[in-house]
Amino acid sequence: MRKPRGAKDLAMTTNGVQLAEHARALYEAGLHRVTVSLDTLRPERFRALTRRDVHKRVLSGIEAVRRVGLRGLKIDTDAPANLSLTPLAGTCCGAAP
């Protein structure tokens, strides 16, 4: 994979399932920003919503993006009004939950 000629900003949206395996190559190819769709922070709810047991893989993909140095990370999720944002802040910003 390589950056298209003339591209000033390269971004992608992903479910994050294979992101850990490809984060380095995407970064080296010139990816600037990535948006990860994360349906929920709760593994059991994630499994129920997606019918896939890959919640840990998605979180690993998010961490891999941070580890390779890509700075444009966005996580899309729906949060109920009464949700504590502390765990989300830890996922996004590296803070302890």
Buried (B, 14 or more C-beta within 10 A) or exposed (E): EEEEEEEEEBEEEBBBBEBBEBBBEBBEEEBBBBBBBBBBBEBEEBBEEBEEEBBEBBBBBBBBBBEBEBEEEEBEEEEEEEEEEEEBEEBBEEEEE
